[in-house]
Every structure is written in C-alpha cells, then in structure tokens.
Amino acid sequence: MREYKAGKYDQALKEYEHLIERKADDPRLRFNAGAAAYRNRKFEEAAKQFDEAVAAPDLKLQEQAYFNRGNTLYYLGENNPDSASRTETWKKAVQDYENTLNLNPQDADAKFNRDFVKKRLEELKQQQQQSQKNKSDQNQDQDQDKQQQQNQQNQESKKDQDQKSQPEQNKSEQKKDSSKQNQEAQQKKEEERKKEEQQKQQAAKQQKKDEQEKQQQQQAKQAKPSKGNPEDKSDEQQMAAAAGQMTPEQAQQLLDTQKGDEQMLPSKPNAKPADPSRPVKDW
C-alpha cells in the first residue's frame, strides 16, 4: 500500500502478485492488484484481477470491483482499433456499471459512467453505419465505373468491328454502283441504237417519197403537150383517142380543173416528220 500511495504502481503490482502466490483466494489482494495494474495502465492484467475480485462475499468490495472492471473494459475498448470488438467490450462495461447500480443504486459515478459509455456506443454505431454507407457508395461508384469502362470497351470494340466491316460494305456498294452504271450504259446504248434505226427508217421513207415525187414529176413532164402543132400527136395519143380513152394530157388537164373545186388546206411543212415514239422535250 505504501508503494501504491507513493505512485509506484508497477512495484506495488509486483508485491501484490507475490502475495497472491501465497494467498490466491484472498479477493482483497486481487482487488488491490487490479487497482495497481489499472493505475499502471496494464488494463488486460487489471481486468484479469477484477474478474476474481467480483466474486468476493463482501458486497462493498464486489460493488467496487464491478465499477473498476467497467472502467477497465472501457479503456480496453478505447484502445481496440476494431469497431466490432470495441462495441462488444463497451457493452460489457455498461453491464458492469449496471451491476454496480444494482448493488448501490445511489452510486452517481456508476450512473454517470454508464450513461457516458452508452453515448459512446451510440456514436460508434452511427460511425459504423456511416462507414458502411460510404463503403456501399464507394462500391456502387466502383461498379458504375466498371460498367462505364465495360460500355466504353464495348463501344470501341463495336467501332473496330464496324471499321473492319466498312471496306466490305464499300466493296459491295461499289459493286452495286458499278452494276447500276453498267445497266444505265447498256440502256443508253440501246436507246441510241433504236434512235439510229428510227432515223435510218425515216431517212429511207423520205428517200422513197422523194423518189416517188420525182418519178411523178418526170411522168407529168412527159405527158405535158408540146408547144408545137397540136395536131402533131404521137402514135400513143392517136391510139388512145381512137379507143375513146383520155390521154395523159387530158387526164392532167382534168386534175387541174378539179383542183380548183377542192377546199384549200394548209400546206404541210417540208421539215422532217417528228418521231412519235420519242419522248417530248420540254424546251
């Protein structure tokens, strides 16, 4: 006790441990050893000694042992970095303060310490919830980042595939364009051939018409009476007159007389006739 009161807690603890070896069943020695260890901040040793002291038959000593063990458990939890273990240790400390109050309901220190540790437990619970929430948010952000990366990789992969397939598509489109151009060229060539044939046919018709008109003019010229003696007629004319037939001259004269009786029609242009099969150009 002299060493303890002098503040030499380590030396006092050693002397109490020697006394315990000789008298291990004395709860007073256990209580004093626990108090020396507590002052020396050897909380695990203090908790071990108070565990034995709470079994004392002396209720006053038992009350003080519960209180001191509660304080010891609080500091053990305070020094524990694991929040789950700290929670369990502080819950035991609250129970020790409850046991103290059961033995002495008027113990204001036990009530204060109990309420204080309960408050620390509530704060620790909120910290754990916030930590879990932050961890969940972090995991969610990581999942979103992974999803974005995966989407970006998928887009890049699709882009690469599109770029690889683009030449084939271009080739296919080029083939289609080439085939279309060939068809258009053939169609244009066929139209030009038809046009040439129509022009040839029209030219042949015109030539035949010109030849017929020329032949008719020659025949009419040959049938025209000569400026000489009207009585000088050819044998053909004389034979036609003897047979009671009109001579070519008479026929020509008859046509001339009939022309005057016909209604006058607008003259046709001498231009080349238009091809009705060709499309009309609007210019």
C-alpha positions as CSV (number, residue, x, y, z in Angstrom):
1,M,0.0,0.0,0.0
2,R,3.0,2.3,0.6
3,E,4.2,1.8,-2.9
4,Y,0.7,2.3,-4.3
5,K,0.2,5.6,-2.4
6,A,3.6,6.7,-3.5
7,G,2.6,6.3,-7.1
8,K,5.0,3.3,-7.7
9,Y,2.2,1.2,-9.2
10,D,4.5,-1.2,-11.1
11,Q,6.3,-2.1,-7.9
12,A,3.1,-2.3,-5.9
13,L,1.7,-4.7,-8.6
14,K,4.7,-7.0,-8.3
15,E,4.4,-7.1,-4.5
16,Y,0.7,-7.9,-4.7
17,E,1.4,-10.7,-7.2
18,H,3.9,-12.2,-4.7
19,L,1.2,-12.0,-2.0
20,I,-1.3,-13.7,-4.3
21,E,1.1,-16.6,-4.9
22,R,0.9,-17.3,-1.1
23,K,-2.8,-16.5,-0.7
24,A,-4.6,-16.8,-4.0
25,D,-8.1,-17.0,-2.5
26,D,-8.0,-13.6,-0.9
27,P,-10.3,-11.2,-3.0
28,R,-8.8,-8.2,-1.3
29,L,-5.4,-9.0,-2.8
30,R,-7.0,-9.5,-6.2
31,F,-8.7,-6.1,-6.0
32,N,-5.6,-4.3,-4.9
33,A,-3.5,-6.0,-7.7
34,G,-6.2,-5.0,-10.2
35,A,-6.1,-1.4,-8.9
36,A,-2.3,-1.2,-9.2
37,A,-2.4,-2.7,-12.7
38,Y,-5.2,-0.2,-13.7
39,R,-3.1,2.8,-12.4
40,N,-0.1,1.4,-14.3
41,R,-2.4,1.2,-17.5
42,K,-2.0,-2.5,-17.7
43,F,-5.7,-2.9,-18.5
44,E,-5.6,-6.6,-19.5
45,E,-3.9,-7.5,-16.2
46,A,-6.3,-5.3,-14.3
47,A,-9.4,-6.9,-16.0
48,K,-8.0,-10.4,-15.1
49,Q,-7.6,-9.4,-11.4
50,F,-11.0,-7.7,-11.2
51,D,-12.6,-10.8,-12.7
52,E,-11.5,-12.7,-9.5
53,A,-12.5,-9.8,-7.2
54,V,-16.2,-9.6,-8.3
55,A,-16.7,-13.0,-6.6
56,A,-15.9,-11.6,-3.2
57,P,-18.5,-12.2,-0.5
58,D,-18.1,-8.7,0.7
59,L,-20.8,-6.7,-1.3
60,K,-19.0,-3.4,-0.8
61,L,-15.8,-4.9,-2.3
62,Q,-17.9,-6.6,-5.1
63,E,-19.5,-3.3,-5.9
64,Q,-16.2,-1.5,-6.2
65,A,-14.8,-4.5,-8.3
66,Y,-17.6,-4.2,-10.8
67,F,-17.1,-0.4,-11.1
68,N,-13.4,-0.7,-11.6
69,R,-13.8,-3.6,-14.1
70,G,-16.3,-1.4,-16.0
71,N,-13.7,1.4,-16.2
72,T,-11.0,-1.1,-17.3
73,L,-13.2,-2.6,-20.0
74,Y,-13.9,0.9,-21.3
75,Y,-10.2,1.7,-21.8
76,L,-9.7,-1.7,-23.3
77,G,-12.4,-0.9,-25.9
78,E,-11.0,2.6,-26.4
79,N,-7.6,1.1,-27.4
80,N,-9.0,-1.5,-29.7
81,P,-9.0,-0.4,-33.4
82,D,-11.6,-3.0,-34.4
83,S,-15.0,-1.3,-34.1
84,A,-16.9,-4.6,-33.6
85,S,-14.6,-5.7,-30.8
86,R,-14.8,-2.3,-29.2
87,T,-18.6,-2.4,-29.3
88,E,-18.6,-5.8,-27.5
89,T,-16.2,-4.6,-24.8
90,W,-18.1,-1.4,-24.1
91,K,-21.4,-3.4,-23.8
92,K,-19.7,-5.5,-21.1
93,A,-18.6,-2.2,-19.4
94,V,-22.2,-0.9,-19.4
95,Q,-23.3,-4.2,-17.8
96,D,-20.6,-3.8,-15.0
97,Y,-22.0,-0.4,-14.3
98,E,-25.5,-1.8,-14.2
99,N,-24.3,-4.4,-11.7
100,T,-22.7,-1.7,-9.6
101,L,-26.0,0.2,-9.5
102,N,-27.9,-3.0,-8.6
103,L,-25.6,-3.2,-5.5
104,N,-25.7,0.5,-4.8
105,P,-28.4,2.5,-6.7
106,Q,-27.1,5.7,-5.2
107,D,-23.7,5.4,-6.9
108,A,-23.6,8.6,-9.0
109,D,-20.3,7.7,-10.5
110,A,-21.5,4.4,-11.8
111,K,-24.6,6.1,-13.3
112,F,-22.5,8.8,-15.0
113,N,-20.1,6.3,-16.4
114,R,-22.9,4.0,-17.6
115,D,-24.6,6.9,-19.5
116,F,-21.3,8.1,-20.9
117,V,-20.4,4.7,-22.3
118,K,-23.9,4.2,-23.7
119,K,-23.5,7.6,-25.5
120,R,-20.1,6.4,-26.9
121,L,-21.8,3.2,-28.1
122,E,-24.5,5.2,-29.9
123,E,-21.8,7.4,-31.6
124,L,-19.8,4.3,-32.6
125,K,-23.0,2.7,-34.1
126,Q,-23.6,5.8,-36.2
127,Q,-20.0,5.8,-37.3
128,Q,-20.3,2.2,-38.3
129,Q,-23.5,2.9,-40.3
130,Q,-21.9,5.9,-42.0
131,S,-18.8,3.8,-42.7
132,Q,-20.9,1.0,-44.2
133,K,-22.9,3.6,-46.3
134,N,-19.6,5.2,-47.5
135,K,-18.3,1.7,-48.4
136,S,-21.6,0.9,-50.2
137,D,-21.5,4.1,-52.1
138,Q,-17.8,3.5,-52.9
139,N,-18.6,0.0,-54.2
140,Q,-21.5,1.4,-56.2
141,D,-19.3,4.0,-57.7
142,Q,-16.7,1.4,-58.5
143,D,-19.4,-0.8,-60.1
144,Q,-20.6,2.2,-62.1
145,D,-17.0,2.9,-63.2
146,K,-16.6,-0.7,-64.2
147,Q,-19.8,-0.6,-66.1
148,Q,-18.8,2.6,-67.9
149,Q,-15.4,1.1,-68.7
150,Q,-17.2,-2.0,-70.0
151,N,-19.6,0.1,-72.1
152,Q,-16.7,2.1,-73.4
153,Q,-14.8,-1.1,-74.3
154,N,-17.9,-2.5,-76.0
155,Q,-18.3,0.7,-78.0
156,E,-14.6,0.7,-79.0
157,S,-14.9,-3.0,-80.0
158,K,-18.1,-2.3,-82.0
159,K,-16.3,0.7,-83.6
160,D,-13.4,-1.6,-84.6
161,Q,-15.7,-4.2,-86.0
162,D,-17.6,-1.5,-88.0
163,Q,-14.3,-0.2,-89.3
164,K,-13.3,-3.7,-90.3
165,S,-16.6,-4.4,-92.0
166,Q,-16.7,-1.0,-93.7
167,P,-14.4,-2.0,-96.5
168,E,-16.5,-5.0,-97.3
169,Q,-19.6,-2.7,-97.3
170,N,-17.8,-0.2,-99.5
171,K,-16.9,-3.0,-101.9
172,S,-20.4,-4.2,-102.0
173,E,-21.7,-0.7,-102.6
174,Q,-19.1,-0.2,-105.3
175,K,-20.2,-3.4,-107.0
176,K,-23.8,-2.2,-106.8
177,D,-22.9,1.2,-108.2
178,S,-20.8,-0.4,-111.0
179,S,-23.6,-2.8,-111.9
180,K,-26.0,0.1,-111.9
181,Q,-23.7,2.1,-114.1
182,N,-23.3,-0.8,-116.5
183,Q,-27.1,-1.2,-116.7
184,E,-27.5,2.5,-117.3
185,A,-24.8,2.5,-120.0
186,Q,-26.4,-0.5,-121.7
187,Q,-29.8,1.1,-121.6
188,K,-28.4,4.3,-123.0
189,K,-26.6,2.4,-125.7
190,E,-29.8,0.5,-126.6
191,E,-31.8,3.8,-126.8
192,E,-29.1,5.3,-129.1
193,R,-29.3,2.2,-131.3
194,K,-33.1,2.4,-131.5
195,K,-32.8,6.1,-132.3
196,E,-30.3,5.4,-135.1
197,E,-32.6,2.7,-136.5
198,Q,-35.6,5.1,-136.4
199,Q,-33.6,7.8,-138.1
200,K,-32.5,5.3,-140.8
201,Q,-36.1,4.2,-141.3
202,Q,-37.3,7.8,-141.6
203,A,-34.5,8.6,-144.0
204,A,-35.4,5.6,-146.1
205,K,-39.1,6.6,-146.1
206,Q,-38.2,10.2,-147.0
207,Q,-35.9,9.0,-149.8
208,K,-38.6,6.7,-151.2
209,K,-41.1,9.5,-151.0
210,D,-38.7,11.9,-152.8
211,E,-38.1,9.3,-155.5
212,Q,-41.8,8.8,-156.0
213,E,-42.4,12.5,-156.3
214,K,-39.5,12.8,-158.7
215,Q,-40.9,10.0,-160.8
216,Q,-44.3,11.6,-160.8
217,Q,-42.9,14.9,-161.9
218,Q,-41.0,13.1,-164.7
219,Q,-44.2,11.3,-165.8
220,A,-46.1,14.6,-165.7
221,K,-43.5,16.3,-167.7
222,Q,-43.5,13.6,-170.3
223,A,-47.3,13.8,-170.6
224,K,-47.4,17.6,-171.0
225,P,-48.3,18.7,-174.6
226,S,-45.5,20.1,-176.7
227,K,-45.5,23.7,-177.7
228,G,-45.6,22.7,-181.4
229,N,-48.5,21.9,-183.5
230,P,-51.4,20.5,-181.5
231,E,-52.3,18.3,-184.4
232,D,-48.8,16.7,-184.2
233,K,-49.7,13.9,-181.7
234,S,-47.8,10.8,-181.0
235,D,-49.0,7.4,-182.1
236,E,-49.9,6.6,-178.5
237,Q,-52.1,9.6,-178.3
238,Q,-53.8,8.8,-181.6
239,M,-54.4,5.2,-180.5
240,A,-55.8,6.4,-177.1
241,A,-58.1,8.8,-179.0
242,A,-59.2,6.2,-181.4
243,A,-60.0,3.9,-178.4
244,G,-62.1,6.6,-176.7
245,Q,-59.6,6.9,-173.7
246,M,-58.2,10.0,-172.1
247,T,-54.7,10.8,-173.0
248,P,-52.2,11.7,-170.2
249,E,-52.5,15.4,-171.2
250,Q,-56.3,15.2,-170.9
251,A,-56.0,13.5,-167.5
252,Q,-53.6,16.2,-166.3
253,Q,-56.0,18.9,-167.5
254,L,-58.8,17.2,-165.7
255,L,-56.8,17.1,-162.5
256,D,-56.0,20.7,-162.9
257,T,-59.7,21.6,-163.3
258,Q,-60.6,19.5,-160.2
259,K,-58.0,21.2,-158.1
260,G,-59.9,24.4,-158.3
261,D,-63.0,22.8,-156.9
262,E,-61.2,21.4,-153.8
263,Q,-61.2,23.2,-150.5
264,M,-57.9,24.9,-149.8
265,L,-56.0,23.1,-146.9
266,P,-53.0,24.4,-145.1
267,S,-49.8,23.4,-146.7
268,K,-47.6,20.8,-144.7
269,P,-44.1,21.9,-143.8
270,N,-41.2,20.3,-145.7
271,A,-39.4,19.6,-142.4
272,K,-38.6,16.1,-141.4
273,P,-41.6,14.4,-139.6
274,A,-41.3,14.0,-135.9
275,D,-40.9,10.6,-134.4
276,P,-44.0,9.9,-132.2
277,S,-42.1,7.3,-130.2
278,R,-39.5,9.7,-128.9
279,P,-40.2,11.5,-125.6
280,V,-41.3,15.1,-125.7
281,K,-38.6,17.5,-124.6
282,D,-39.9,20.5,-122.7
283,W,-37.5,23.1,-124.1
